């Protein structure tokens, strides 16, 4: 049985919170288009399952920050007139284990799911709150300063209504 867009989204956010990275990556199509339009330094889109595997696996240098315990809350999934597309509002809520400091990271995902696999997603989340929870806010602010000092502001990628590249 193939996943509905709602089911794929719920498996995605719960898988992220439970750090089940292999399961999360398997939710995506082999060729996909995942972007973070509000990323403060304009991260490039992730266009394949292999790119997502590197993204979730931390790439060549795995994540070395604090331990985050989180769960998705305030989930509100909106169906659209296109049966492949949903808009999901939610937040990651949790604590930094080492300090006990709570955090909340609001997000909205606009996702296209075809044949049970995520083929396209625009992930709008609060990157600064995420960096703060991971103890990386100063580093991210430095990256933003450097990026914008170079005049590297780029246009956001295409809208979700377009066919995946």
C-alpha positions, 0 to 999 in steps of 0.5 A, spaced: 500 500 500 502 506 498 503 512 502 498 518 502 501 525 502 499 525 509 502 519 511 508 520 508 509 527 512 507 524 518 512 518 517 517 524 515 517 528 521 516 522 526 522 519 523 526 525 524 524 526 531 526 519 532 533 519 528 531 514 524 535 516 518 534 510 513 527 510 514 526 518 513 530 517 506 526 511 504 520 516 504 523 520 498 523 518 490 530 516 487 529 523 484 526 529 488 526 536 489 527 538 496 528 546 498 529 550 504 527 557 501 528 561 507 535 558 509 539 564 511 545 563 506 541 559 500 542 552 501 542 548 494 536 544 493 537 536 494 535 533 488 536 525 489 535 520 494 543 520 495 543 527 496 538 527 502 542 521 505 548 525 505 544 531 508 540 527 513 547 523 515 551 529 516 555 529 510 563 528 511 563 530 518 557 528 522 553 532 527 557 533 533 552 538 537 548 537 543 543 531 544 536 534 542 530 530 544 524 533 540 517 531 537 512 534 532 507 538 535 501 542 533 500 538 526 495 541 521 495 538 515 491 541 509 489 537 503 489 541 496 485 540 490 491 537 487 491 530 491 498 529 490 500 536 494 499 538 502 501 543 506 503 541 513 503 546 519 507 544 525 513 545 530 518 541 533 518 541 540 523 539 545 529 540 550 537 540 549 538 534 553 545 536 556 542 543 558 535 542 559 533 548 555 527 547 551 526 549 544 520 550 539 522 550 531 516 552 527 515 550 520 511 549 514 512 544 509 509 544 502 509 537 499 508 533 493 507 525 494 507 521 488 506 513 488 507 514 495 514 517 495 516 524 496 517 527 489 518 535 491 518 539 498 518 546 500 521 546 507 519 553 510 522 552 518 525 557 523 533 556 521 535 561 527 531 557 532 534 550 529 541 553 530 540 556 537 537 549 539 543 545 536 548 550 539 550 553 533 547 560 532 553 564 533 556 560 527 550 561 523 550 568 524 557 569 522 555 565 515 549 569 514 554 576 515 559 573 510 554 570 505 550 577 505 557 581 505 559 578 498 552 580 495 550 572 494 543 573 495 539 568 490 532 568 488 528 562 491 527 556 487 520 555 483 513 554 486 510 547 488 506 547 482 511 546 477 513 539 475 519 537 479 526 537 476 
